[in-house]
Amino acid sequence: MSTYTMPGPDELRSRLPDPMQFFPELGEVATGMTRAVHNGAIPRTTIGLVQLRAGQIVGSTYHTVRQTGDLRNAGETEERITAVASWRDAPYFTAAERVALELVEAILAPDGPGERVPDELYARATACYDDKALWTLILVISQICFFIPVALVARPIPGMPFGKNYRT
């Protein structure tokens, strides 16, 4: 039987170097997006849960590790963090969190023909969130969608802080 040995932190490599050296204005974009979504209209926990689910849906280790760490640092329980992947039958989420998780799935999960965000889901979202909060939730999903291609193609090093997560 073979065993897997986790590479040490100095052994992990990204595919590409840090994009900031080519596009320093990305820092302003990232800061602006973060300010926009952390406007207080929805709880930070909801932001983290939605972005964790987005990372899971697209298969991004970088985003799932990052969001899991952020949720732990915010005091989230292991039950809630691990149940995000199976949120539909997990008893740990509020109605608003469930709508948010359903909305990110409707947007990102592979789906057949038809409307991705049907009127019924939109109605449930408006029952849980006012206009500003719903716009914030949409921007939360947009923010993670902006960074998903970066994570999937460039493969920044999971668990490393910004500025140290690229090493080719």
N, C-alpha and C positions, 0 to 999 in steps of 0.2 A: 504494500500500500504506500502510495506517495503522499507526502505532506506538502502543504503550501507554506512557504515562508514569506511573510509580508516584507516587502522592501523597506529599508530604513529611510528616514526623511531625506537623507542626502542622495539616495539612489533614485528617487522619483523624478521624472522628467515630464515636461509639457511637450506638446508637438511644436508649438510656436513660441517665440519670445513674447514678452509682455507687450500688448498692443499700445500701451501708453507711450512707448518710445517713438511710435509712428504717428499716433493720433492723440496728442496731449489734451485736446479738447474733450476727449471721452470722460475725463475726470469731472468736467463741468456738467456734462450730460448725466452721468451717474449721480452726481450730487443733486442736481435738479430733480431727477426722477425720485430719488430717495426723499427729498424734502416734500415733493408733491404727495407721495403715498403716505408719509408719516405726518399727516395734517391733523390727526386726532379724530377723524370722522369714523374710522373703524379701529378696533383694537389691534395693537401690534401682533398679538397672538394670531388673530385671523390672517393677517398679512403673512406671517410665517407658515401657517398651516396651508394656505393657498399656494404659496411658492414651493413648499415641500411637495405638495401633490403634483404641481406642474413638473418638478424635477423627476418625480417617480414616473409620471406618464411618458415623458420623453426619454427616459432611461439615462439621465445625467447624474453620474456619481458625484461630480463636483457640486451640483446644486442640492442633491439629497444630503450629502455630508454637511454642507454649509448651513442649510436651513435647519437640519436636525441639531447642529451645534448651537445655532442662534436660539432655537426654541428651548433647549436645555438651559442655556445661559439666562433665559427669561423666566426660568422656574417651571417650565411645563413638565408634566409627568411623563414617564416613559410609556405609560398606557396610552395616553393621547398621541404622543409622537408616533409610536409604532402602529397605532390603529388608523392613522391617516390613509394608509393603503387600502384599508377595508372599512372606511368610514360609514358606509351605508348601513351596516348592521352593528356598528360599534355604539355603545351607550354613552360615549364620552363627549359628544359634541352638541352644542346648542342648535336651535333651529336656524339661526343666522349663519353659523359656521357651516352647517350642512348645505344651505343654499349656496354659500360661497364655494364650497368644494364641488358641488354639482355644476356650478357655472364654469369653473376652470376645466372640469372634465368635458363639458359640452363644447368648449372652445378648442381644447387641445387633443382630446382622445380621437383616435381614428373612428370614423362614423360612416354610416351608409348615407344614401341620399336623404334629402329632407332638410328642414330647418334645424340648424345646430342649437340655437337658443329659442325654443318655442315660446309662444305667448304664456303658456302655463308656468314655465320656469321664470320668465320675466315677472309675472304677477307675484310669484312667491318671493322673488328678490325684492320687489318694491314693497312687499308687506314687511320685510325685515330691515330694509335700508331706505333712508330718505335719498333725495336726488344727489346730494353731495357725497354721501357714503357709497351709493351705488357707482357714481363716477370714480370714486377712490378705488373701489374694488376692481373696476375695469382697468384703471391705471396700474394697480398691483399686478394684474395678469399681464398687462402690456409690458411692465418693467421686466418681469422674469422672461417673457418672450423675447425681449431685446437681447438678453444675455444667453439664452439657450444655444444659439448657433456658435457663440464664442466657446462655450463649455464643450459642446459636442465635437467641434472641429479642432480647436486649439488645445483642448484638454489641460486647463490649468490644474495645478496639483491640489487635490482635495485636502481640506483641513488646514491649509496654509493661509496665513493672513495676506491681505491685499499687498501688493508690492513684492511679495516673496512667493507667490503662487505660480510663477513662470520660471522654468529653468530648463533649457534645451540641451 
